[in-house]
Amino acid sequence: MAFNSYGFALLFLPIVFALYRLAALLRGPGARLLVVIAAGLVFYALACAWALPVLLISLVGNYAVAGRIAATQGTTQRGWLIFGVTANVAALVIYKFTGFFGANLALVMPGFMAAGGAASRLWRELALPLGISFFTFQQISLLVDVARGLVPQLRPLTYLASILFFPYLVSGPITYYREFAPQIEAEPRDWLRNGITGITLFSVGLFKKTLLADSLILWVDPMFADVATGKSPVAVQAWVMVAGFLMQMYFDFSGYSDMAAGVARLFGVRLPLNFYSPMRVTSIMDWWRRWHMSLGRFVNDYIFQSLALPLTRKAVMRGHGRWGVMVLGVLMPTAVSMLVIGAWHGGRWTYIVFGLLHAVYMVVAEAWLFWRKKNRKHKGAAAPSRLDHVRGHVLTILCVLVALVPFRAADMASALRIWGAMVGFNGSAVWLPWPVMAPVGAGLVAVELAAALFIVYALPNTAQWLDRLDPSLPFAGGDKVSRGPFGWRWRAGLGWGLLTGAALMLGLTFVSRGANSFVYFSF
């Protein structure tokens, strides 16, 4: 069941909220948690019933392992932690990479795979349980936090609610138990403020999805589909289609994140931010601080830090010098982290190449920043100028667009065709006839792209616009991000109320033209 559906917005959500409110008034915290747990199970069953056993096994298994981690110390505790994390990672690898390994085995051992039987059946592609990437990472964060002493007590109902909380169950944002538990266990207060914030966030997110993202997809998807069949665009068309996909994915996923945050807020829970004006960044490091922020935060907290600290210690103890410490303690963990992000999206070479490109970007950027700081210290160079920021922004967006090609392309052959077109290999024509775009027209494409660029560059993001309502958990550094030329700020009143109502009605109206699934449902 998608958020952008009448069944969810007009039936499921009102019923669950009414039951939650009733439980809060009559029965207390235990009843509220039971409503959340039951709603999560029903929501998941309606969306992906066949995978419900996978989710239940994950819940029971991880709770049992978390209990053993909490009850033991030293080597035994570490053993249970390694077992739990390995089991979760293995589940992801099995579901996401079995088909990938099988396809590549067929290339190197065609006789073995062609023989059929058990071997070919073992390495077939498996159906992906909805949301497994997200709830598995949340389970891993819980196990590590228990081992680190950040979760002093793990209550069973709170644990179940923390994983089954339906606003983020299938597509995030990735939320830590230590953030969620205190909020869901607290006595609900200020229902009016939470209701206003929740409805406004949901309305904005629905508007982003159904009007903006689903309009862009009408010409972005057919263009990529044509390239998959062998068609080659010219340079302008290639850049337009990739830029269109970036805008489509941003409005799609940030729209989902706003809707998830809005639904969660109705239940008194603030979620972590997933997007914070990522199109206005000046470096690739800043991009990953403000794009899919909950994934980047998880990778930093549980992968980068876990690698960087011991490697830095090792480099210092062995006297490798400043650059040696930099390479071992920063550049290597950074590269691994980016490769994990790429592989997390699925078992395809296109995702591996996407992660590899961002690994290269991040390593080069970190090394350049390290060298620049060192050089500035010795030569007294001035701080980066405004022109430096503009150059950094343009270069960052160009790098993001180049890396998006394999992320979206059907296969690497399609990605190579698009890259070739982007650098002008397909001739000097400005625009070639493209039949799949005939119903849309180049004029409408230009208008949609211009509107999308205006929104991301000129307007405040959702968190900035609603900052008086505290729509999310705090974001360090958010106060340094520009609100754009039109720095509008929400305030209680008829005008903003009517605008929110209009966004909600338009969003619901455009659902009827065909509820496309969210981009990240496939991960």
C-alpha positions as CSV (number, residue, x, y, z in Angstrom):
1,M,0.0,0.0,0.0
2,A,1.6,3.2,-1.2
3,F,1.3,6.6,0.6
4,N,0.1,8.1,-2.7
5,S,-3.1,6.1,-2.8
6,Y,-6.7,6.7,-1.8
7,G,-6.7,3.6,0.3
8,F,-3.9,4.8,2.4
9,A,-4.8,8.5,2.7
10,L,-8.5,8.1,3.1
11,L,-8.9,4.8,4.8
12,F,-5.9,3.1,6.4
13,L,-4.3,6.2,7.9
14,P,-7.5,7.7,9.5
15,I,-8.5,4.3,11.0
16,V,-5.0,3.7,12.5
17,F,-4.8,7.2,13.8
18,A,-8.3,7.0,15.4
19,L,-7.3,3.7,17.1
20,Y,-4.1,5.1,18.3
21,R,-5.8,8.2,19.7
22,L,-8.4,6.0,21.4
23,A,-5.7,3.7,22.9
24,A,-3.9,6.8,24.2
25,L,-7.0,8.1,25.9
26,L,-8.3,4.8,27.4
27,R,-5.5,2.2,27.8
28,G,-2.1,3.9,28.0
29,P,1.3,3.3,26.4
30,G,1.1,-0.5,26.0
31,A,-2.1,-0.2,24.0
32,R,-0.6,2.5,21.8
33,L,2.4,0.3,21.0
34,L,0.1,-2.6,20.2
35,V,-1.8,-0.4,17.7
36,V,1.5,0.7,16.1
37,I,2.7,-3.0,15.9
38,A,-0.6,-4.2,14.4
39,A,-0.7,-1.4,11.9
40,G,2.8,-2.1,10.8
41,L,2.0,-5.8,10.2
42,V,-1.2,-5.1,8.3
43,F,0.5,-2.4,6.3
44,Y,3.3,-4.7,5.3
45,A,1.0,-7.6,4.6
46,L,-1.1,-5.4,2.3
47,A,2.0,-4.3,0.5
48,C,4.0,-7.5,0.3
49,A,2.2,-10.4,2.0
50,W,4.6,-13.1,0.7
51,A,7.6,-11.5,2.5
52,L,5.9,-11.2,5.9
53,P,7.6,-14.4,7.2
54,V,11.0,-12.8,6.2
55,L,10.1,-9.8,8.3
56,L,8.9,-11.9,11.2
57,I,12.1,-14.0,11.2
58,S,14.2,-10.8,11.2
59,L,12.2,-9.5,14.2
60,V,12.4,-12.6,16.3
61,G,16.1,-13.4,15.4
62,N,17.4,-9.9,16.0
63,Y,15.5,-9.4,19.3
64,A,17.0,-12.7,20.6
65,V,20.5,-11.7,19.5
66,A,20.1,-8.2,21.0
67,G,19.1,-9.8,24.3
68,R,22.3,-12.0,24.3
69,I,24.4,-9.0,23.5
70,A,22.9,-7.0,26.4
71,A,23.3,-10.0,28.8
72,T,27.0,-10.7,28.0
73,Q,30.3,-8.9,28.0
74,G,33.7,-9.1,26.5
75,T,34.5,-11.7,24.0
76,T,31.2,-13.4,24.2
77,Q,29.3,-10.2,23.6
78,R,31.6,-9.4,20.6
79,G,30.8,-12.9,19.3
80,W,27.1,-12.4,19.5
81,L,27.4,-9.0,17.8
82,I,29.5,-10.4,14.9
83,F,27.0,-13.2,14.5
84,G,24.0,-10.8,14.5
85,V,25.5,-8.4,12.0
86,T,26.8,-11.2,9.8
87,A,23.4,-12.8,9.7
88,N,21.7,-9.5,8.7
89,V,24.3,-8.8,6.0
90,A,24.0,-12.3,4.7
91,A,20.2,-11.9,4.4
92,L,20.8,-8.8,2.3
93,V,23.4,-10.5,0.1
94,I,21.3,-13.6,-0.5
95,Y,18.3,-11.6,-1.6
96,K,20.1,-8.9,-3.5
97,F,23.1,-10.7,-5.0
98,T,22.2,-14.3,-5.6
99,G,21.0,-13.5,-9.2
100,F,24.0,-11.2,-9.7
101,F,26.5,-13.9,-8.7
102,G,24.6,-16.5,-10.8
103,A,24.7,-14.3,-13.9
104,N,28.4,-13.7,-13.5
105,L,29.1,-17.3,-12.8
106,A,27.4,-18.1,-16.1
107,L,29.8,-15.8,-17.9
108,V,32.9,-17.4,-16.4
109,M,31.6,-21.0,-16.1
110,P,29.0,-21.4,-18.9
111,G,29.2,-25.1,-18.9
112,F,28.5,-25.4,-15.1
113,M,25.5,-23.1,-15.2
114,A,24.1,-24.4,-18.4
115,A,24.0,-27.9,-17.1
116,G,20.9,-26.9,-15.1
117,G,19.8,-28.8,-12.1
118,A,20.7,-27.7,-8.6
119,A,23.4,-25.2,-9.6
120,S,21.2,-23.1,-11.9
121,R,18.3,-23.2,-9.4
122,L,20.6,-22.1,-6.5
123,W,21.9,-19.0,-8.3
124,R,18.6,-17.7,-9.7
125,E,17.4,-14.2,-9.0
126,L,15.3,-14.0,-5.9
127,A,12.2,-11.7,-5.4
128,L,13.2,-8.9,-3.0
129,P,11.2,-8.5,0.2
130,L,9.8,-5.0,0.4
131,G,11.9,-2.7,2.6
132,I,14.5,-5.3,3.5
133,S,17.3,-2.9,2.9
134,F,15.8,-0.4,5.4
135,F,14.6,-2.6,8.2
136,T,17.8,-4.7,8.0
137,F,20.0,-1.6,8.5
138,Q,17.8,-0.6,11.4
139,Q,18.4,-4.0,13.0
140,I,22.1,-3.7,12.5
141,S,22.2,-0.2,14.1
142,L,20.2,-1.6,17.1
143,L,22.6,-4.5,17.7
144,V,25.7,-2.2,17.5
145,D,24.1,0.4,19.8
146,V,23.2,-2.3,22.4
147,A,26.8,-3.5,22.3
148,R,28.0,0.1,22.7
149,G,25.8,0.7,25.7
150,L,23.6,3.3,23.9
151,V,20.5,1.3,24.5
152,P,20.3,0.6,28.2
153,Q,17.0,-1.3,28.1
154,L,15.3,-3.1,25.2
155,R,11.6,-3.4,25.8
156,P,9.9,-6.0,23.5
157,L,6.8,-3.9,22.5
158,T,9.0,-0.8,21.9
159,Y,11.4,-2.9,19.9
160,L,8.7,-4.3,17.7
161,A,7.2,-0.9,17.2
162,S,10.6,0.6,16.3
163,I,10.9,-1.8,13.3
164,L,7.3,-2.1,12.3
165,F,6.5,1.7,12.5
166,F,4.7,1.8,9.1
167,P,5.7,5.4,8.1
168,Y,9.3,4.3,7.6
169,L,9.0,0.5,7.4
170,V,9.4,0.1,3.6
171,S,11.6,3.1,2.5
172,G,13.0,4.8,5.5
173,P,14.3,7.2,6.6
174,I,16.6,4.8,8.5
175,T,15.9,5.6,12.1
176,Y,17.8,4.5,15.2
177,Y,16.0,2.8,18.1
178,R,17.6,5.3,20.5
179,E,15.8,8.1,18.7
180,F,12.5,6.4,18.3
181,A,12.0,4.7,21.7
182,P,11.8,7.8,23.9
183,Q,9.3,9.5,21.6
184,I,6.9,6.6,21.1
185,E,7.0,5.7,24.8
186,A,6.4,9.3,26.0
187,E,2.8,10.4,26.8
188,P,1.4,12.0,23.7
189,R,1.1,15.8,24.0
190,D,0.2,18.7,21.8
191,W,-2.0,16.8,19.4
192,L,-3.0,20.0,17.6
193,R,0.6,21.0,16.8
194,N,1.5,17.5,15.8
195,G,-1.6,17.2,13.6
196,I,-0.9,20.5,11.9
197,T,2.7,19.6,11.3
198,G,1.8,16.1,10.1
199,I,-0.9,17.1,7.7
200,T,1.2,19.9,6.2
201,L,4.2,17.6,5.7
202,F,2.1,14.9,4.2
203,S,0.4,17.4,1.8
204,V,3.7,18.9,0.6
205,G,5.1,15.4,0.1
206,L,2.1,14.2,-1.8
207,F,2.2,17.3,-4.0
208,K,5.9,16.7,-4.8
209,K,5.2,13.1,-5.7
210,T,2.0,13.2,-7.8
211,L,2.4,16.6,-9.5
212,L,6.2,17.0,-9.8
213,A,7.8,13.6,-9.8
214,D,5.0,11.8,-11.7
215,S,4.9,14.5,-14.3
216,L,8.6,14.2,-15.0
217,I,8.4,10.5,-15.2
218,L,6.1,10.7,-18.2
219,W,9.0,11.6,-20.4
220,V,12.1,10.5,-18.4
221,D,11.1,6.8,-18.3
222,P,10.3,6.5,-22.0
223,M,13.6,8.2,-22.9
224,F,15.6,5.7,-20.8
225,A,13.5,2.8,-22.1
226,D,14.3,3.8,-25.7
227,V,18.1,4.0,-24.9
228,A,17.8,0.4,-23.5
229,T,16.5,-0.7,-26.9
230,G,19.6,0.7,-28.6
231,K,18.6,4.3,-29.4
232,S,21.3,6.9,-29.0
233,P,20.4,10.5,-28.1
234,V,22.5,13.6,-28.9
235,A,24.3,15.6,-26.3
236,V,21.5,18.0,-25.3
237,Q,19.0,15.2,-25.1
238,A,21.3,13.1,-23.0
239,W,21.9,15.9,-20.5
240,V,18.2,16.7,-20.4
241,M,17.1,13.1,-19.7
242,V,19.7,12.7,-16.9
243,A,18.8,16.1,-15.3
244,G,15.2,15.2,-15.6
245,F,15.8,11.9,-13.8
246,L,17.7,13.7,-11.0
247,M,14.7,16.1,-10.5
248,Q,12.2,13.2,-10.7
249,M,14.1,11.1,-8.1
250,Y,14.6,14.1,-5.8
251,F,10.9,15.0,-5.8
252,D,9.9,11.4,-5.6
253,F,12.1,10.4,-2.7
254,S,12.0,13.7,-0.8
255,G,8.2,13.6,-1.3
256,Y,8.1,10.2,0.2
257,S,10.3,11.3,3.0
258,D,8.0,14.3,3.7
259,M,5.0,12.1,3.7
260,A,6.7,9.6,6.0
261,A,7.7,12.4,8.4
262,G,4.2,13.8,8.3
263,V,2.5,10.5,9.1
264,A,5.0,9.8,11.9
265,R,4.4,13.3,13.4
266,L,0.7,12.5,13.7
267,F,1.8,9.8,16.2
268,G,4.1,12.2,18.0
269,V,7.3,11.0,16.4
270,R,9.9,13.2,14.7
271,L,12.0,11.4,12.1
272,P,15.5,12.3,10.9
273,L,15.9,14.3,7.8
274,N,16.5,12.6,4.5
275,F,17.0,15.7,2.3
276,Y,18.2,19.2,3.0
277,S,18.5,21.3,-0.2
278,P,21.0,18.9,-1.8
279,M,21.0,20.8,-5.1
280,R,22.7,23.8,-3.4
281,V,25.8,22.1,-2.3
282,T,29.4,23.1,-3.1
283,S,31.2,19.8,-2.7
284,I,30.6,16.1,-3.1
285,M,31.1,15.7,0.7
286,D,28.3,18.2,1.3
287,W,26.1,16.3,-1.2
288,W,26.3,13.1,0.9
289,R,25.5,15.2,4.0
290,R,22.3,16.4,2.4
291,W,21.1,13.7,0.0
292,H,19.6,10.5,1.4
293,M,20.9,11.7,4.7
294,S,19.7,8.8,6.9
295,L,21.6,6.3,4.7
296,G,24.8,8.5,4.7
297,R,24.5,8.9,8.5
298,F,24.2,5.1,9.0
299,V,27.2,4.4,6.7
300,N,29.2,7.0,8.6
301,D,28.2,5.8,12.1
302,Y,28.5,2.1,11.6
303,I,30.9,1.6,8.6
304,F,33.2,4.6,8.2
305,Q,33.8,5.2,11.9
306,S,34.3,1.5,12.6
307,L,37.0,1.4,9.9
308,A,38.5,4.9,10.4
309,L,39.3,4.7,14.1
310,P,41.4,1.5,14.2
311,L,43.1,2.3,10.9
312,T,44.0,5.7,12.1
313,R,45.4,4.3,15.3
314,K,47.4,1.7,13.3
315,A,48.8,4.4,11.0
316,V,49.9,6.6,13.9
317,M,51.4,3.7,15.8
318,R,53.5,2.7,12.8
319,G,54.6,6.3,12.0
320,H,53.2,6.5,8.5
321,G,53.2,10.3,8.6
322,R,50.3,12.7,7.9
323,W,49.6,11.4,4.4
324,G,49.8,7.8,5.6
325,V,47.3,8.6,8.3
326,M,45.1,10.3,5.8
327,V,45.2,7.4,3.3
328,L,44.5,4.7,5.9
329,G,42.3,6.6,8.3
330,V,40.2,8.6,5.9
331,L,40.5,7.7,2.2
332,M,40.3,3.9,2.5
333,P,37.2,4.0,4.8
334,T,35.6,6.6,2.6
335,A,36.0,4.5,-0.5
336,V,34.6,1.4,1.2
337,S,31.7,3.4,2.5
338,M,30.8,4.6,-1.0
339,L,31.1,1.2,-2.4
340,V,28.7,-0.1,0.3
341,I,26.2,2.6,-0.6
342,G,26.4,1.5,-4.3
343,A,26.0,-2.2,-3.5
344,W,23.2,-1.5,-1.0
345,H,21.0,-0.5,-3.9
346,G,21.2,-4.0,-5.4
347,G,23.1,-6.7,-7.3
348,R,23.8,-5.0,-10.6
349,W,27.0,-3.7,-12.2
350,T,25.3,-0.4,-12.7
351,Y,25.0,0.1,-9.0
352,I,28.5,-1.1,-8.4
353,V,29.8,1.5,-10.9
354,F,27.6,4.2,-9.3
355,G,29.2,3.4,-5.9
356,L,32.7,3.3,-7.5
357,L,32.3,6.6,-9.2
358,H,31.2,8.2,-5.9
359,A,34.1,6.5,-4.1
360,V,36.5,8.1,-6.6
361,Y,34.8,11.5,-6.2
362,M,35.0,11.4,-2.4
363,V,38.6,10.2,-2.3
364,V,39.8,12.9,-4.7
365,A,37.8,15.6,-2.9
366,E,39.0,14.5,0.6
367,A,42.6,14.4,-0.7
368,W,42.3,17.8,-2.4
369,L,40.8,19.3,0.8
370,F,43.6,17.9,2.9
371,W,46.2,19.2,0.6
372,R,44.5,22.6,0.3
373,K,44.3,23.0,4.1
374,K,47.9,22.0,4.5
375,N,49.1,24.3,1.7
376,R,47.0,27.2,3.1
377,K,48.5,26.8,6.5
378,H,52.0,27.2,5.2
379,K,51.3,29.9,2.6
380,G,48.6,31.9,4.3
381,A,46.2,31.5,1.4
382,A,42.7,33.2,1.6
383,A,39.6,31.2,2.4
384,P,37.6,29.9,-0.6
385,S,35.9,32.8,-2.5
386,R,32.3,33.0,-3.8
387,L,33.7,32.1,-7.2
388,D,35.3,29.0,-5.7
389,H,31.9,28.0,-4.2
390,V,30.2,28.4,-7.6
391,R,32.9,26.3,-9.3
392,G,32.5,23.7,-6.6
393,H,28.7,23.6,-7.0
394,V,28.9,23.3,-10.8
395,L,31.5,20.5,-10.6
396,T,29.6,18.7,-7.9
397,I,26.3,18.6,-9.9
398,L,28.1,17.5,-13.1
399,C,29.7,14.7,-11.1
400,V,26.4,13.7,-9.7
401,L,24.7,13.7,-13.1
402,V,27.5,11.5,-14.6
403,A,27.2,9.0,-11.7
404,L,23.4,8.9,-12.1
405,V,23.7,7.5,-15.6
406,P,24.5,3.9,-14.5
407,F,22.2,4.3,-11.5
408,R,19.2,4.8,-13.8
409,A,20.3,3.0,-17.0
410,A,19.0,-0.5,-17.7
411,D,22.5,-1.9,-18.1
412,M,26.1,-0.8,-18.6
413,A,25.6,-0.8,-22.4
414,S,22.9,1.8,-22.1
415,A,25.0,3.8,-19.7
416,L,27.9,3.8,-22.2
417,R,25.5,5.1,-24.9
418,I,24.4,7.9,-22.7
419,W,27.9,8.8,-21.6
420,G,29.0,8.8,-25.2
421,A,26.1,11.1,-26.1
422,M,26.9,13.5,-23.2
423,V,30.4,14.1,-24.6
424,G,29.2,14.6,-28.1
425,F,30.0,11.2,-29.8
426,N,26.5,11.1,-31.5
427,G,26.9,14.2,-33.6
428,S,26.5,17.9,-33.3
429,A,22.7,18.1,-33.7
430,V,20.9,20.0,-30.9
431,W,17.8,17.8,-30.8
432,L,16.7,14.8,-32.8
433,P,13.1,13.6,-33.3
434,W,12.2,11.3,-30.5
435,P,8.7,9.7,-31.0
436,V,8.2,8.7,-27.3
437,M,8.3,12.4,-26.4
438,A,5.7,13.4,-29.0
439,P,2.8,13.4,-26.5
440,V,4.8,15.6,-24.1
441,G,6.7,17.9,-26.4
442,A,10.0,19.7,-26.0
443,G,8.3,22.9,-24.8
444,L,6.6,21.1,-21.8
445,V,9.9,19.4,-21.0
446,A,11.6,22.8,-20.8
447,V,8.8,24.2,-18.6
448,E,8.9,21.3,-16.2
449,L,12.7,21.4,-15.9
450,A,12.6,25.2,-15.4
451,A,9.9,24.8,-12.7
452,A,11.9,22.1,-10.9
453,L,15.1,24.1,-11.0
454,F,13.3,27.2,-9.6
455,I,11.9,25.1,-6.7
456,V,15.2,23.6,-5.7
457,Y,17.3,26.7,-6.1
458,A,14.9,29.6,-5.1
459,L,12.6,28.2,-2.4
460,P,13.4,27.0,1.1
461,N,13.3,23.3,1.7
462,T,10.4,21.7,3.6
463,A,12.3,21.7,6.9
464,Q,13.3,25.3,6.5
465,W,9.7,26.4,5.6
466,L,8.2,24.6,8.6
467,D,11.0,25.3,11.0
468,R,8.6,26.9,13.5
469,L,6.9,23.5,13.9
470,D,10.1,21.5,14.4
471,P,9.2,19.0,11.6
472,S,12.2,16.7,12.1
473,L,15.1,15.8,14.4
474,P,17.8,18.4,14.4
475,F,20.3,18.6,11.6
476,A,23.7,19.8,12.5
477,G,24.8,22.6,10.1
478,G,21.3,23.3,8.9
479,D,21.5,26.9,10.0
480,K,24.4,27.5,7.5
481,V,22.3,26.4,4.5
482,S,20.7,29.2,2.4
483,R,16.9,29.4,2.4
484,G,17.1,30.7,-1.2
485,P,15.9,34.1,-2.6
486,F,12.4,33.4,-1.5
487,G,12.9,32.6,2.2
488,W,9.3,31.9,3.1
489,R,8.5,30.6,6.5
490,W,5.3,28.9,7.6
491,R,3.1,30.7,10.2
492,A,-0.3,29.9,11.5
493,G,-2.9,31.7,9.5
494,L,-5.6,31.4,6.8
495,G,-3.2,31.9,3.9
496,W,-0.8,29.0,4.7
497,G,-3.8,26.9,5.7
498,L,-5.4,27.4,2.3
499,L,-2.2,26.7,0.5
500,T,-1.7,23.5,2.4
501,G,-5.3,22.4,1.7
502,A,-4.8,23.2,-2.0
503,A,-1.6,21.1,-2.1
504,L,-3.4,18.2,-0.5
505,M,-6.3,18.4,-2.8
506,L,-4.1,18.7,-5.9
507,G,-2.0,15.8,-4.7
508,L,-5.1,13.6,-4.1
509,T,-6.5,14.6,-7.5
510,F,-3.4,13.7,-9.4
511,V,-3.2,10.3,-7.7
512,S,-6.1,9.3,-10.0
513,R,-3.9,9.5,-13.1
514,G,-2.0,6.4,-12.0
515,A,-0.2,5.9,-8.7
516,N,3.4,5.2,-9.7
517,S,5.3,3.4,-7.1
518,F,8.1,5.3,-5.3
519,V,11.6,5.0,-6.7
520,Y,13.1,3.5,-3.5
521,F,10.4,0.8,-3.2
522,S,12.6,-1.3,-5.5
523,F,15.5,-1.2,-2.9
